[in-house]
């Protein structure tokens, strides 16, 4: 019935024509909005997850100065650097125990408590009497985690 | 974070809209019956990309240090020049013509339902891609890592690099450097993937305007959004190529339809303005990706030959018409300028006779002899292949074979199918699966046409029940098969922790080593995101050394370097020791759970770094 009314039909046709003119602009604007949302989501996801701690659970231990590690047991002397660091990215405060072993025998030990996301540097005291040892190891443990770094001496 | 995001988002229109908009303004004016708003909006992005690339090439040739302010100034000057040309050419004329009714064959004024269909398709296309990318957005892919090394090199040195190898093309790297220099967005961040995603989405639009023009139908232009954007949205060369950083293909897939769009309009409308833009965009592609250019060259040759063949009796007249289109001042000036660019400003690294001879000839390897039907089906997607075949068949029924639309739609698909299945017939000697990745372009075009024509034919059918059932079955198959890969978007397991640990170990070494004396070897096989390692050192593209996939060390045609393999697999063997002394490698980075454990037995190595995922060993 409505379509038989010429004024209503003309109104509808005008609307359809107007829509046709506007449709491409609406599509372009909608795409821009969709892309803005998409880019924002992806950018935030990437930035958050690029953080060492965000939704992650891991630790790492390393020698602070790998280039300056002593080369030979015989030439070992005070001041040689076996400084190491532990980083806590477990998402909670952790207590790390460490043992220093010379050819498997414990020569020193200690504990450090590290807040989530923080790094602790440790400068262990080294027993200079044991000059024939071939491997000096640092074994770090916390809960069920265990890390080992070591220096094999000639 | 919000400020960084805002800067990045504002860089998009400045780099990828403004220059192209002003260029098109200078060429077509504000309103022009030749080209619709929709087409101009789509073409703005590829035109901007090419313009910015040419600007950077020019600045580099003039030995101007590439920095943020320089790029901002150059883009502004370029845009202002475009605007001045527009004022000079069109101001008076547009006012005079404002009263005249436009005689515009606009195939992009969509009806209400067509627009709704496009909006739903776009929503799905962007949503599926975003969901997939949200699990892979941390930079990790091998290809992207390699490419971004060069983008970072441009940022660090302020000039374009000398690659010293034909594998890389400058157009793959400049845009990322520009984004970094203008927005400050890290190259080791989300920015590269976002730029690629943008090009991927614009590529959908580009194919749609090509479909709209060739088939002269807004329905087919609308359907192209669904076929290109929604079907197989994850599979290569879509979201997987975005996250995988296959830069050349992503940009090539956007530029190829644009080049063909200009060519189609130049030839079918005998228009030298479109001919000029065809030359401009073709050269832009040449500076961006060699394989895409190679595919385009074959596609154009096939289109031309088919059209001449189908109009054999008028062949000389047609060629004469083409000469008339291209031998006009505007195309000649553009051609002259771009030849000048090629010869004196910057010659792409792959542009030499040996590269051409490597890509042409009898297939020299098993991977180059062609794809089987199953491989083609896997490459293009079953639904797209079936719909494409339907469109292919309907072409013969619907169109006059002497028209350009027939030659463009048919020859493009036919030559790519031949190049994929029987490359030897066309003297093509490049990996067949890489060619197969381009099949989706012409097949999407034909699929959109096929689906719309199919619907039209069934509407006319007298047996409503039978036709409805058939239609339902077809659509069910198309949607279920075409969207099956989208499920992957919700299934992937993010490996953010592994990637971050890889970056941490790289930063640890970069902070502490002297790269003039220390040489690092890392394991590409078992370490995630390792190709980004080189960005932490920025010493050389080949630093640190890398143990590659094991198949790479076996090549019956020539001896391969094996030291990077043996130093990890047999470090204590004579060969391993010889390799260490020859290469100077004194740090080895390994997956802690795999070779990291076995390396602890070797007395020549000390373990200096230990995390859940990465172990670093120092050779005594």
Contacts between the chains, C-beta under 8 A, distances in Angstrom:
chain1	res1	chain2	res2	distance
A	16	B	111	7.0
A	16	B	112	7.0
A	19	B	111	7.1
A	19	B	112	5.2
A	19	B	115	7.3
A	20	B	109	3.9
A	20	B	110	6.7
A	20	B	111	6.4
A	21	B	109	6.3
A	23	B	109	6.3
A	23	B	110	4.1
A	23	B	111	7.4
A	23	B	112	7.6
A	23	B	114	7.3
A	23	B	115	4.1
A	24	B	36	6.8
A	24	B	37	5.6
A	24	B	38	3.7
A	24	B	41	7.4
A	24	B	108	5.2
A	24	B	109	6.7
A	24	B	110	6.7
A	25	B	37	6.6
A	26	B	115	6.3
A	26	B	119	7.7
A	27	B	38	7.3
A	27	B	110	7.2
A	27	B	115	6.2
A	27	B	118	5.5
A	27	B	119	6.5
A	27	B	122	7.3
A	28	B	37	7.9
A	28	B	38	7.1
A	28	B	41	4.8
A	30	B	119	5.6
A	30	B	122	6.8
A	31	B	122	5.8
A	31	B	126	7.9
A	31	B	201	7.2
A	31	B	205	7.8
A	34	B	122	6.3
A	34	B	123	6.4
A	34	B	126	4.7
A	35	B	126	6.7
A	35	B	198	6.8
A	35	B	201	6.6
A	36	B	9	6.6
A	38	B	126	5.2
A	38	B	127	7.9
A	38	B	129	7.5
A	38	B	130	4.3
A	38	B	197	7.1
A	39	B	5	7.8
A	39	B	8	7.6
A	39	B	9	6.3
A	39	B	194	5.2
A	39	B	197	7.7
A	40	B	5	6.1
A	40	B	9	7.6
A	41	B	130	6.1
A	41	B	134	6.7
A	42	B	130	6.3
A	42	B	133	5.7
A	42	B	134	6.2
A	42	B	137	5.1
A	42	B	190	5.5
A	42	B	193	7.0
A	42	B	194	6.2
A	42	B	197	7.6
A	43	B	1	7.9
A	43	B	4	7.8
A	43	B	5	5.0
A	43	B	8	6.7
A	43	B	190	4.9
A	43	B	194	6.9
A	44	B	1	6.9
A	44	B	5	7.3
A	45	B	134	5.0
A	45	B	137	5.4
A	45	B	190	7.8
A	46	B	137	4.4
A	46	B	138	6.0
A	46	B	189	6.0
A	46	B	190	3.6
A	46	B	193	7.9
A	47	B	1	5.3
A	47	B	4	7.4
A	47	B	189	7.4
A	47	B	190	7.1
A	49	B	137	7.5
A	49	B	138	5.6
A	49	B	494	7.5
A	49	B	496	4.4
A	49	B	500	7.6
A	50	B	138	6.3
A	50	B	189	6.8
A	50	B	500	7.0
A	51	B	500	8.0
A	52	B	500	6.0
A	52	B	504	6.6
A	55	B	496	7.5
A	56	B	496	7.3
A	56	B	497	4.9
A	56	B	500	6.6
A	57	B	497	7.5
A	58	B	497	6.2
A	58	B	501	6.2
A	58	B	611	5.9
A	58	B	612	4.6
A	58	B	613	7.2
A	59	B	611	6.9
A	59	B	612	7.2
A	60	B	501	7.5
A	60	B	504	6.6
A	60	B	609	7.1
A	60	B	610	6.8
A	60	B	611	3.8
A	60	B	612	7.9
A	61	B	609	7.7
A	61	B	610	5.3
A	61	B	611	7.8
A	62	B	508	6.1
A	62	B	608	6.1
A	62	B	609	4.1
A	62	B	610	7.0
A	62	B	616	7.6
A	63	B	608	4.7
A	63	B	609	7.4
A	65	B	512	7.0
A	66	B	512	5.8
A	66	B	513	7.7
A	66	B	587	7.8
A	66	B	608	4.3
A	66	B	609	7.7
A	66	B	616	7.9
A	66	B	618	5.6
A	67	B	512	6.4
A	67	B	513	6.8
A	67	B	514	7.0
A	67	B	518	7.4
A	69	B	606	6.7
A	69	B	608	7.3
A	69	B	618	7.3
A	71	B	620	6.8
A	134	B	603	7.3
A	135	B	603	8.0
A	145	B	612	8.0
A	147	B	610	4.4
A	147	B	611	7.4
A	148	B	600	7.9
A	148	B	607	6.7
A	148	B	610	6.1
A	149	B	606	8.0
A	149	B	607	5.1
A	149	B	608	6.0
A	149	B	609	6.8
A	149	B	610	5.2
A	150	B	606	5.9
A	150	B	607	5.4
A	151	B	606	4.4
A	151	B	608	7.8
A	152	B	603	5.3
A	152	B	604	7.4
A	152	B	605	6.9
A	152	B	606	4.9
A	152	B	620	5.9
A	154	B	620	6.4
